Amino acid sequence: MTATSTAHVEPLTPQGSEVTPGKHRSTAFRPDIEGLRAVAIGLVLIYHAGVDWVPGGFVGVDVFFVISGFLITSLLVREIERTGKVALAQFYARRARRLLPAAALVLVAAAVLTWWLLPLTQRRVFGLDIVSAAFYVVNWRLADRSVDYLAEDVAASPVQHFWSLAVEEQFYIVWPLLIIVGLLVARRFRLPLRPTLGVALGLVVVPTLGWSIHQTATSPTTAFFVTTTRLWELGIGAAVAVASLWWKTLSRRVAAALGVLGALGLAYSGFLIDAGDPWPGSLALVPVLSTAALIVAGVSAADTGVSRVLAWRPFVWVGGISYSLYLWHWLFVVGGTAYYGELGAKRGLVLVALSFIPAWLSHRFVENPVRFSPRLTRSNGLSLSLGGNLSLAAAIAGLVLCLPLVTTNPGPSASTDPTKPFGAAAILADPAGAKELWKVDTATSITPSPDQATADVPDAYDKGCQVSQDSSTPVECVYGDENGTETVALVGDSKALQWITALDAIGKDRGWRIITHTKSACAFTAADVLKDGKPYDACNEWNDAVTSILLEEKPSLVVTSQNASKAAPAGSGSSSGTSDGMLSGLEERWTQLQDAGITVAALTNNASPGDEVYECVAQHADQLSTCAFEAAYPTGKVQRAAAESVGAAVLDLADVICPGGMCPAVIGDVLVYRQGSHLTQTYVSTLTGTLDARLVEAVAATPAAALVAG
């Protein structure tokens, strides 16, 4: 969330240079833009500090995008008008000197912070984030993670803020090339340069704005990060630069009015927009156009009211270090959160205030010395080489974090020891003693290793079988015996899909064709499912669509499970869910299927821990009992009640997951939990025989009895 180009556009003039009152600005230095950058970084810092009364502080990144588009385009257009060409090598060398040294330093610091304070089991994730940030593609990685249900428990990345730098770097790579194309077109057809570039900008801004609005509506979690939804913001800044000669003809009164409107627009954005609003989309036009208005006001006149305020020396000073400040402040927020837990606004403000110290030091002793080094400025090749090597060093720091986690119990794999029960076999071998398993503190080895727990998932995720939260379109995957004459459907959310490995083996053994219909965080119910206190429309639409498919295909049996225990009554429009709402929704949905001759079996939800079990195991490999927790089954109670009401079958495996009401973290040397309350694929595999036997038992008295009898 920062403008990575400086407010100094070559040729440089001293920051203290004065502008003659009443005259249009012709000098390259714009103190009002430095002040505008101070406003932008101030919004971001206050927002990240957790100050509630600035809920829209994240719009500071949009301000930076517009500024960057303006500054870079101004530089390129002036270079063309002065020399008739764009010196690409020199352009990229300037960017390398300006941006990469400080960024590499912060990335290495982020690696140290991750190793020192952040969860052991997330080192690999954050290490790869750092590698992606070093090569300025982390925004795409974060976009991918934002729709990955398996990544929801990952803490905030220490380099999450590099997403906006990645957007700008990608812009810097492509934009000069587009400017050159515009120059060639203008020369080929003997057209004036600036109007030609204006048309070219329209061809970029209009479609990317439209795409941003579309993506924000259909895939908001990815729209925030990806470059394609942000280009129009940089393009608006570029348009202001291309039309700068015209802005200079505006009267002082018009310039002053634009300044006031721009200031009001930014105030509205910071104080009245919040994180719950769809973003960027059309609403981002408010801070983007407000920033453009403020820049135009400064182009037109030097001493209009708002421009004069922005040029205030303290604002200019903060704007001058805003790049370093942006780089460093997030590390303080992430580190503080890891150390203290919830920060609160006061502590958050203290932490971001402390980030001024490394920001100034970095600006003074890293950014400026490299940026203005006579030796580097004389050699584009040396500048690019330095930048590349620094980025490579930062990437290596990230890769170090990806090294396998060494636990305190690196014994041989328990699965190769035939004398020791593996996984659930430890319970089945001694049901009476199983109640004491939670007290066991050590294991010969742990499979999967805690740092690999989140990757121990069914291949259904790689196959795209689980529908993302943004989509309402059902996806069917086939497992078991693909040519089987009997069909069993697994339907629900990720708590249903966690069982597909066992059901796949059962299907192959019994000759059943297993189909899946699952969607992230979406219970299979006729009630209105809620997400973050709002109607989960994509889930409700998916539910109706899947029901229609099942009624048409008519599988012999539907096995369903879920995590949610509450929902709003269907069609109520309520934002408050209740157990009764979920109960009535399950009864209605299951009755629909059973009336069509489809048997329903409710696989009760397993108990949920309060914290991440795999992280606890990583920290306490010699005290595993500290990671055990007492079982509670609120969703299971609702499922059982609904099943009893409509005559559906019930599958309950609580005794082989949490024997005696206590849930061990490790059973038979197998890590039980991988994410939240989700079971590892390894542990589910050890439950295959138990699930098979109980499935037969549960449906024996239902219309599907003939199915399981074979």
C-alpha positions, 0 to 999 in steps of 0.5 A: 500500500504505497507509492514506490516512486518518489515525488521527485521527478528528474531533474531533481530540485532541492526539497526546500525550493520555493515556488513563486506565489501566483505562478504555475508550477514548472519545477519538478518537485511537488511539495504538495504531492509529498504532503499527499503521500503523508496523508496516504501513509497516515491513513494506512498506519492509523488503519493498521494500528486498529483505530476504529474511527478510521475504518477506511484507512486502507484507501491510502493504497489507492491514493498511492496508486494514483500518485505513482501513475501520475509521477511515472507518466510525467517522467516518461512524457517529459523525457519523450518531449525532451529527448524524443525517446524513452531510455528503458535501461536508465528508467529501470536502473532508477527504479532498481536504485530507488526501490530494491535496496530498502525492500530487500533489507525489510524482506530479510528483516521479515525473515528474521521476524518470522523465525523469531516470533511467528508460528513454527508451522507457518514458516514455510508459508511465510518463507514462500511469501518472502520469495514472492515478495522479492520477485514482486508477484506476492499479490497473486500469491495472496489472491490465490490464498484468499480463496483457499479455505485451507489457508484461512488459519494462516496468520497475517503474513509479515510481507502482506503489505508488499502486495501493493508494491508488486502491483506497482512494480508490474506496472513499472515493467509494462507501462514504459512499453505501452508509452513507447507503443503510443509514441510509435503510433503518434509518429507513424500517423503524425499525431500529437503525443499527449492526445494519442497517449490519452486515447491509449489510456482510455483503452486501459482505464475503461476496461480495467475499471469495468473488470474491477467492478465485475470482479469485486462483485463476483470474486471480491476476495481475489479482486482486492489483490490482483493487478488487473483490478487496480490498473485503472487507478494507476491509469487515472494518475497517468491521465492526470499527467498526460493532461497536465498542460491543460490543467495549468490553464485552469483558474485559481478559483477552479483549482481551489475548488478541486482541492477542497472537493479532493480533500472532502472525498479523501475524508469521506473515504477514510472515515465513512468507507469500511472494510465491509464494503466491496473493494476496489470496484466502483466505490474506489472511484471516490479516493481515486478521483479525489486524489486526482483532483488534489494533484490537478489543483497543485498543477494549476496553482502553487498556493491554493488553500489545500495545496498549501496545507499539503506543502506544510513542512512536517507533511513533506518530511513524512511524505519523504520517508513514506516508502520506508515507513510503509515498508517497516510499519507492518513488521511492527504490527505483525510482530506486536500481534505475535507477541501481545495477541490483540493489540488494541488501538493504543498499543497499535499506535505506539508500534506504528510510531516506533516504526518511524525509527527504522524508516528514517534510518533506512531512508537516510542510510540505505535509500538515499546513499544507493539512490544518489550514488555517483558510481551507480547513477553512471552505470545502468548495468551496475544498478540493475545488477545490484538490484537483482542481487539484493532481490536474490538475497531476500529470496534466499532469506525466504527459502531458508524458512522453508527448510523442514521443521526439526521436532524433538522426536525425529524417530522412524515412521510409526507406520513401518512398525508392525508392533505398534498400532497406527492412528485409530488402531490405537483406540480399537486395540484397547477401547478401555484404555483409549480414554487415557490416550490424551494423557500421553506426552510423547510419540515415537514420531508424528505423522504428518509432521506438524509443519506439514499438517495443513498439506495433509489433505485429500486430493479433492482440493487439487482437483477443484472438487470443493467450490470456493466461497465466491462461487455458486456453481456446483462441481461434481467429482467421482471417486470409488468405483467409477463404473459402480452400479450404485451411487453414494453422494458426499454432500456438504462443506469441508467437514464432509470432504475430509472423509472422501479418502475413506469413502473412496476406499470403501467405494472401491471395495464395495463397488460404489460410485462415490460422487462429491458436492462440497462447498467451502463453509457451506452447510447442506441445508434449506435454511439461509446460511450466514457468513460474517453476519450476512446472508451467504448468498452463494451458499444458498444458491449452491444448495438449491442447485445441488438439490436439483442435481441430486433429485435428478441423479437420484443416488442411493445414499447421500452422506452429509456433514457440516461445521455450522450449527446455526442458520437463519430461517429460509427466506427470513432475511435475518442476519442472526442464525439459530440452532432452530433455524439450522434444524428446520433447514436440515429437516426440510432439505433431507425430507426433499431427498427422502421423499424422492427415495434417496436415503440420507445419512448424517455424519456428525461433526467432530469436536473443534479445538480452540486453537490450532492443534498442529501448532501446539504440537510443534511447540510442545512435542514432549508435552502432547497432553497440553494440546488435548481438549475437551470435546463439545458437539453443538453441530452434532446435536443439531444433526442428530435431532434432524435425523431423528425427526425425519428418519435419516441415518446417523453416523457418529465416530466421536468415540474414535476421535475423542475417546472418553470425551477428551480429544488427543492431539496425537493418536497412534503416532498420527497427528489428528488435526490439520486445520481448525477442527479438520482431521488430517487425511492420514488419520481419516485413512486409519478410520476407513474400516470403522466408517465402513462398518458404521455406515453399514450399521446406520443405513441397515434399517433404511431404504438403502439397506440393499446397498450396504448388504452387498 
